[in-house]
């Protein structure tokens, strides 16, 4: 209750293609402690490939998650942090530099302004290329800082005449971001922070000490597979493919003549040892062995993983990475 009065709780929402998950917690000694969690599956396919198709239905599902968390916490929630799926994601490498009139000790404010300048340059660059669609910056990651022309990990506290930054900025079309905002606001919540799903995932899954290695992180969801690449201590690329778990389910819809939700149960049942029982769209009872289901979706799995592998190679300059980390519900 003491923490309640200090407003030190953080409320995060993962607005996924198949389900919405809400988590509330707080930071303690560099660890995030989760104190409440709630999940709600979409009743209809209101989202496809990470894109909101029905704002009000998604808003209602968010409200159910919010209400569940409020009941657990016995307090109202108003501000939320969200992550956007990387559908039609664009990334831009950009740089900026700033020269002081005289040698100055660099503060956090100087670094923030420098990053902002680099993001602004990236924003101008991407909107010059795109004639019709306007893009919104959903995240940025510093790749390299320089102090008086030399590489440095942390500018803060050093005296400098000139500072510069190379930044990887990520953008989504404004209509995608607007749909997210509208759905969240429909649940009477205010967006306090917006980031990109692969940025959120990599900050948890791959600590900075491992980023010297050339690693790919793949976050496989229901609608999208989001990819991040690390190298030489930095995150060097983000990407995505609009294919994931739902596509495997869809391959079973046509194979067994069932609706999407039944196909999802069949897919999950393929990991069990017992036979799977279901009714097809004609109401006929069917029985199948788990191995048979695996064979039915094997070509879809192979196709998706091949595309993910090709995207990793593309993002990594045509070379294979040292290791691949896989996270996510898909």
C-alpha positions, 0 to 999 in steps of 0.5 A: 500500500505504501507503493500504491501511494508512491505511484511506483507501479508499472502497468504493461500490456502485450496486445497480441494477435491471439490474446492480451496479457497485462502485467503490473509490477515494480522495480526493486534493486534492478529487478522487476517484481510482478505482483499481478497478471491477467490474460484474456483471449480475443473472442473473435479474430479482431486482430490479424498479423499484429494489426487491429481490425476491430478497435472496439472489440480489442478495446473490450478485451483490454478492459477485461484485462484491466478489470481483472488486474484492478480486482487483484490490486484493489486499486484503479489503473490509468496509465499503461505501457504498450509494445507495438507489433512490427508489421510493416516495420521500417528501420533507419540508421541515422546519426547526429553530432553536437559541438559545444562552444567550449569544453563541457561535461556531458550530462544525461540531458545532452545525451537525450538531446543528441539521440532526439536529434538523430531520431529527427534526422531518421524521421525526415529521411523516412518521410522523404522516401514515403510519399503517401504513408506517414510514419511514427517512431516507435523505438530507437536504439543507440548503436555507437557514441563518439566523444571528440571523434573516438568511440565510447560506451557512455558519454555521461560525465566526460568532458567534450568539445564534440559528441556524436551518436549513431542510432537505429530508429524504428518506424510504423505507419501512423494508422497502425499506431493510431489503431493501438491508441484508439483501442487502449483509450476505448478501455479508459487507459492513457498510454504512458509509453510505447515501444516495439515488441522486439525491443521489449523482448530483447531487453529481457532475453539478451542482457547487454553483456551477451550483445558482443556476440552476433545473436538473433532473437526471434519473438514468435507470436500468433500473427508476427515473428519479430527479429532483433540482431545483436553484434559488437555490444549493440542491437544492430537490426530489427525486422519481422515477417507477418507469419507465425502461429496462426498460419499453422492453425490455418493449415489445420482449418482446411485440412480437417474442415473445422473453425479456427478455434477448433483448429487451435485446440487440435494444434495444441493437442498435437503436443500431447500423447493421447488422441485428439477428439473434435467435431468438424463443420458438419458436426461429425465426430473425428479422432486423430493421432498427434503425429498425424496432426504434426505431419499435417502442419509440418510444411507450414512450420518449415515454410515459416522457419525458412522465411525467418532464417532468410530474414535473419540472414538479410538483417545480418548482412548475408551472414549466419548468426552465432546463435538464435534465441526463440521466445514467445507464445507461438 
